[in-house]
């Protein structure tokens, strides 16, 4: 890595840091680590300098004045937000699956502070959100993320404008959020649906029994056991979820 500090190098570092920070702003990866703002800014700048110097990047045209620099910065922020959208949908699939399970098991009555999104969310949504971050690093997806970002720098050089993405691609990626989230929760949801049917039949035949009092602990206990048994299913499907993010990047770029 060679540091050649010049106007073009400084412009490249600035534009790269804008694209990188816009991408990470929508991703809960750094938020889950609870990094202070200064540390995040220093991390983005250091990574941008390493990428620009290591890949010997330079803007397609060095901005001559402030309006040109602002125009290039807006373009980089838009591209970074587009990349971050693909990353966001991958983690949102876990949150959507957790909300479905919380709704069926009754955990949505009480909310917890989600350390990833810093918002109030039910128990299983918080748990699956933290599991998503853990799987992201366990499956080496953070290295794939850096390689994918470096590929975006080669595909769309710094300071160049990119054609607007097709709305169908954005709609398909947004729809995959719900499809993959439903696939994550499908085995447990199906078993809870069977339990609901069994409780309905039981309440029909034993009308003097309070099914609401009996059903809550049964669904919670069965749901937690089934969720533990489906751990392998979640691990294998998480690879597909993170791969969908990079497939979206390829389609957009």
RALINBEL-V35544 format. One record per residue. N is the residue number from 1. RES is the residue in one small letter. SS is DSSP state (helix for helix, strand for strand, loop for the rest). BURIAL is b if it has 16 or more other ideal C-beta (glycine too) atoms within 10 Angstrom, else e. Layout:
BEGIN
n=N res=RES ss=SS burial=BURIAL
n=N res=RES ss=SS burial=BURIAL
END
This chain:
BEGIN
n=1 res=x ss=loop burial=e
n=2 res=x ss=loop burial=e
n=3 res=x ss=loop burial=e
n=4 res=x ss=loop burial=e
n=5 res=x ss=loop burial=e
n=6 res=x ss=loop burial=e
n=7 res=x ss=helix burial=e
n=8 res=x ss=helix burial=b
n=9 res=x ss=helix burial=b
n=10 res=x ss=helix burial=e
n=11 res=x ss=helix burial=b
n=12 res=x ss=helix burial=b
n=13 res=x ss=helix burial=b
n=14 res=x ss=helix burial=b
n=15 res=x ss=helix burial=b
n=16 res=x ss=helix burial=b
n=17 res=x ss=helix burial=b
n=18 res=x ss=helix burial=b
n=19 res=x ss=helix burial=b
n=20 res=x ss=helix burial=b
n=21 res=x ss=helix burial=b
n=22 res=x ss=helix burial=b
n=23 res=x ss=helix burial=b
n=24 res=x ss=helix burial=b
n=25 res=x ss=helix burial=b
n=26 res=x ss=loop burial=b
n=27 res=x ss=loop burial=b
n=28 res=x ss=loop burial=b
n=29 res=x ss=helix burial=b
n=30 res=x ss=helix burial=e
n=31 res=x ss=helix burial=b
n=32 res=x ss=helix burial=b
n=33 res=x ss=loop burial=e
n=34 res=x ss=loop burial=e
n=35 res=x ss=loop burial=e
n=36 res=x ss=loop burial=e
n=37 res=x ss=helix burial=e
n=38 res=x ss=helix burial=e
n=39 res=x ss=helix burial=e
n=40 res=x ss=helix burial=b
n=41 res=x ss=helix burial=e
n=42 res=x ss=helix burial=e
n=43 res=x ss=helix burial=b
n=44 res=x ss=helix burial=b
n=45 res=x ss=helix burial=b
n=46 res=x ss=helix burial=e
n=47 res=x ss=helix burial=b
n=48 res=x ss=helix burial=b
n=49 res=x ss=helix burial=b
n=50 res=x ss=helix burial=e
n=51 res=x ss=helix burial=b
n=52 res=x ss=helix burial=b
n=53 res=x ss=helix burial=b
n=54 res=x ss=helix burial=e
n=55 res=x ss=helix burial=e
n=56 res=x ss=loop burial=e
n=57 res=x ss=loop burial=b
n=58 res=x ss=loop burial=b
n=59 res=x ss=loop burial=b
n=60 res=x ss=loop burial=e
n=61 res=x ss=loop burial=e
n=62 res=x ss=loop burial=b
n=63 res=x ss=loop burial=b
n=64 res=x ss=loop burial=e
n=65 res=x ss=loop burial=e
n=66 res=x ss=helix burial=e
n=67 res=x ss=helix burial=e
n=68 res=x ss=helix burial=e
n=69 res=x ss=helix burial=b
n=70 res=x ss=helix burial=e
n=71 res=x ss=helix burial=e
n=72 res=x ss=helix burial=b
n=73 res=x ss=helix burial=b
n=74 res=x ss=helix burial=e
n=75 res=x ss=helix burial=b
n=76 res=x ss=helix burial=b
n=77 res=x ss=helix burial=b
n=78 res=x ss=helix burial=b
n=79 res=x ss=helix burial=b
n=80 res=x ss=helix burial=b
n=81 res=x ss=helix burial=e
n=82 res=x ss=helix burial=b
n=83 res=x ss=helix burial=b
n=84 res=x ss=helix burial=b
n=85 res=x ss=helix burial=b
n=86 res=x ss=helix burial=b
n=87 res=x ss=helix burial=b
n=88 res=x ss=helix burial=b
n=89 res=x ss=helix burial=b
n=90 res=x ss=helix burial=b
n=91 res=x ss=helix burial=b
n=92 res=x ss=helix burial=b
n=93 res=x ss=helix burial=b
n=94 res=x ss=helix burial=b
n=95 res=x ss=helix burial=b
n=96 res=x ss=helix burial=b
n=97 res=x ss=helix burial=b
n=98 res=x ss=helix burial=b
n=99 res=x ss=helix burial=b
n=100 res=x ss=helix burial=b
n=101 res=x ss=helix burial=b
n=102 res=x ss=helix burial=b
n=103 res=x ss=helix burial=e
n=104 res=x ss=helix burial=b
n=105 res=x ss=helix burial=b
n=106 res=x ss=loop burial=e
n=107 res=x ss=helix burial=b
n=108 res=x ss=helix burial=b
n=109 res=x ss=helix burial=e
n=110 res=x ss=loop burial=e
n=111 res=x ss=loop burial=e
n=112 res=x ss=strand burial=e
n=113 res=x ss=strand burial=e
n=114 res=x ss=loop burial=b
n=115 res=x ss=loop burial=e
n=116 res=x ss=loop burial=b
n=117 res=x ss=loop burial=b
n=118 res=x ss=loop burial=e
n=119 res=x ss=loop burial=e
n=120 res=x ss=strand burial=e
n=121 res=x ss=strand burial=b
n=122 res=x ss=loop burial=b
n=123 res=x ss=helix burial=b
n=124 res=x ss=helix burial=b
n=125 res=x ss=helix burial=b
n=126 res=x ss=helix burial=b
n=127 res=x ss=helix burial=b
n=128 res=x ss=helix burial=b
n=129 res=x ss=helix burial=b
n=130 res=x ss=helix burial=b
n=131 res=x ss=helix burial=b
n=132 res=x ss=helix burial=b
n=133 res=x ss=helix burial=b
n=134 res=x ss=helix burial=e
n=135 res=x ss=helix burial=b
n=136 res=x ss=helix burial=b
n=137 res=x ss=helix burial=e
n=138 res=x ss=helix burial=e
n=139 res=x ss=loop burial=b
n=140 res=x ss=loop burial=e
n=141 res=x ss=helix burial=b
n=142 res=x ss=helix burial=e
n=143 res=x ss=helix burial=e
n=144 res=x ss=helix burial=e
n=145 res=x ss=helix burial=b
n=146 res=x ss=helix burial=e
n=147 res=x ss=helix burial=e
n=148 res=x ss=helix burial=b
n=149 res=x ss=helix burial=b
n=150 res=x ss=helix burial=e
n=151 res=x ss=helix burial=e
n=152 res=x ss=helix burial=b
n=153 res=x ss=helix burial=b
n=154 res=x ss=helix burial=e
n=155 res=x ss=helix burial=e
n=156 res=x ss=loop burial=b
n=157 res=x ss=loop burial=e
n=158 res=x ss=loop burial=b
n=159 res=x ss=loop burial=b
n=160 res=x ss=loop burial=e
n=161 res=x ss=loop burial=e
n=162 res=x ss=loop burial=e
n=163 res=x ss=loop burial=e
n=164 res=x ss=loop burial=e
n=165 res=x ss=loop burial=b
n=166 res=x ss=loop burial=e
n=167 res=x ss=helix burial=e
n=168 res=x ss=helix burial=e
n=169 res=x ss=helix burial=e
n=170 res=x ss=helix burial=b
n=171 res=x ss=helix burial=e
n=172 res=x ss=helix burial=e
n=173 res=x ss=helix burial=b
n=174 res=x ss=helix burial=e
n=175 res=x ss=helix burial=e
n=176 res=x ss=helix burial=b
n=177 res=x ss=helix burial=b
n=178 res=x ss=helix burial=e
n=179 res=x ss=helix burial=e
n=180 res=x ss=helix burial=b
n=181 res=x ss=helix burial=b
n=182 res=x ss=helix burial=e
n=183 res=x ss=helix burial=b
n=184 res=x ss=helix burial=b
n=185 res=x ss=helix burial=b
n=186 res=x ss=helix burial=e
n=187 res=x ss=helix burial=e
n=188 res=x ss=helix burial=b
n=189 res=x ss=helix burial=b
n=190 res=x ss=helix burial=e
n=191 res=x ss=helix burial=b
n=192 res=x ss=helix burial=b
n=193 res=x ss=helix burial=e
n=194 res=x ss=helix burial=e
n=195 res=x ss=helix burial=b
n=196 res=x ss=helix burial=e
n=197 res=x ss=helix burial=e
n=198 res=x ss=helix burial=e
n=199 res=x ss=helix burial=b
n=200 res=x ss=helix burial=e
n=201 res=x ss=helix burial=e
n=202 res=x ss=helix burial=e
n=203 res=x ss=helix burial=b
n=204 res=x ss=helix burial=e
n=205 res=x ss=helix burial=e
n=206 res=x ss=loop burial=e
n=207 res=x ss=loop burial=e
n=208 res=x ss=loop burial=e
n=209 res=x ss=loop burial=e
n=210 res=x ss=loop burial=e
n=211 res=x ss=helix burial=e
n=212 res=x ss=helix burial=e
n=213 res=x ss=helix burial=e
n=214 res=x ss=helix burial=e
n=215 res=x ss=helix burial=b
n=216 res=x ss=helix burial=e
n=217 res=x ss=helix burial=e
n=218 res=x ss=helix burial=e
n=219 res=x ss=helix burial=b
n=220 res=x ss=helix burial=e
n=221 res=x ss=helix burial=e
n=222 res=x ss=helix burial=b
n=223 res=x ss=helix burial=b
n=224 res=x ss=helix burial=e
n=225 res=x ss=helix burial=e
n=226 res=x ss=helix burial=b
n=227 res=x ss=helix burial=b
n=228 res=x ss=helix burial=e
n=229 res=x ss=helix burial=e
n=230 res=x ss=loop burial=b
n=231 res=x ss=helix burial=e
n=232 res=x ss=helix burial=e
n=233 res=x ss=helix burial=e
n=234 res=x ss=helix burial=b
n=235 res=x ss=helix burial=e
n=236 res=x ss=helix burial=e
n=237 res=x ss=helix burial=b
n=238 res=x ss=helix burial=b
n=239 res=x ss=helix burial=e
n=240 res=x ss=helix burial=e
n=241 res=x ss=helix burial=b
n=242 res=x ss=helix burial=b
n=243 res=x ss=helix burial=e
n=244 res=x ss=helix burial=b
n=245 res=x ss=helix burial=b
n=246 res=x ss=helix burial=b
n=247 res=x ss=helix burial=e
n=248 res=x ss=helix burial=b
n=249 res=x ss=helix burial=b
n=250 res=x ss=helix burial=e
n=251 res=x ss=helix burial=e
n=252 res=x ss=helix burial=b
n=253 res=x ss=loop burial=b
END
